[in-house]
Amino acid sequence: KNFGERVNTKLARRTALLLTEVHRAGGDIQEILETVSKHINELQTIERERQSQIRPYVAIVYIAFFIFLFIDILLIRSFFWELASLQETLQAAGGLFVGAAVNLSQIELMLFHLSLIEGFYGGLIAGKMGEASMGAGLKHSLLLMVAGFVAFFFFIWNPIL
């Protein structure tokens, strides 16, 4: 029982409880230990197989997020910056450009917020799929959100390239 509390994992607690009950009932400890050992090995093998099968799906979440970031940066730098520049040029030439004004900072902020939302929920999904825990997804969320912030900081707000 102390072993289950010290190790403090679900599997250790279950094993300690089973061994305690077998000892109390007076069963054959050696036979039970062999059976429990085989069972634990099978559980660990199944968990490793599950993780290896799920890993590509977690990678897809990350790839989708980085593609989303790339498209955001590409849109802002090649389309919206050029559109804002063209608008300024036409307005300076006499206001020939009639239509809605392009508010570049608002578009950048909106796409930044979208990347944070995508990173947060994508991370939760990656954690739930990869580690079967929404709590574990918070580390994925944090990583993706920081990546989104860094991408916007270095490629949009303070372009280094």
Secondary structure, DSSP 8 states (H G I E B T S, - for coil): -HHHHHH--HHHHHHHHHHHHHHHHT--HHHHHHHHHHHHHHHHHHHHHHHHHHHHHHHHHHHHHHHHHHHHHHIIIIIIHHHHHHHHHHHHTTS---S----HHHHHHHHHHHHHHHHHHHHHHHHHHHHS-HHHHHHHHHHHHHHHHHHHIIIIIS---
